[in-house]
Amino acid sequence: MNAIPWGAVYAAGVQLGAYALERTGTAERERLLRDCSTNVDNLAAGRWETLLSSAFLVEEPMPLPYALLLVAVLGYAEYAYGAWWTAAVFLFGHASATLLVYGALRRTTDPQTRRSLDVGTSYGFNAVLGALTSALPRGAVRTAARVGLLALAAAPVVRRGRNFTDVGHLAALGVGVGVSLAFDCLSGAKHQKIA
């Protein structure tokens, strides 16, 4: 177990950054968010560093229930599998979902969509949540959790008024569940289970 709860440190840093960003001028705030966004224009211009920077900024402070859930999910992942595993799944899910969304949108000519702000913790959060299903007891419980989470994430995608972020959440959760399935197959061992 880690002496430093890195998930909590990350969430607190993102939240403090959001509060600090609120106190900057509107033009400076907008410039920073746009520079770190993984929108179509930035990625098409080869600004691949945004795949990392976008995970450390949010447009506004996270609501307390979401921030606590983020800390809980990252904290349990660290407890069950370690900080490196958690960080790797978080960043892999964040980048993979971002690139899937980019691939779907890169041919769009709508300037508003191409320049949309795309920053935040949610893609990485969904990936870790999906990957954590491997910590559940094998069999019906684990399968039901995977299907249930994917169904919840798919619901916004099939409704009217959906946006690319809804698709990104589903993609990230799918990546996380895929990591979980691969982890199950490769390890063949029983993992720590949620008690």
Secondary structure by P-SEA (a helix, b strand, c coil): ccccaaaaaaaaaaaaaaaaaaaccaaaaaaaaaaacccaaaaaaccccccccccccccccccaaaaaaaaaaaaaaaacccaaaaaaaaaaaaaaaaaaaaaaccccccccccccccccaaaaaaaaaaaacccccccaaaaaaaaaaaaaaacccccccccaaaaaaaaaaaaaaaaaaaaaaaacccccccc
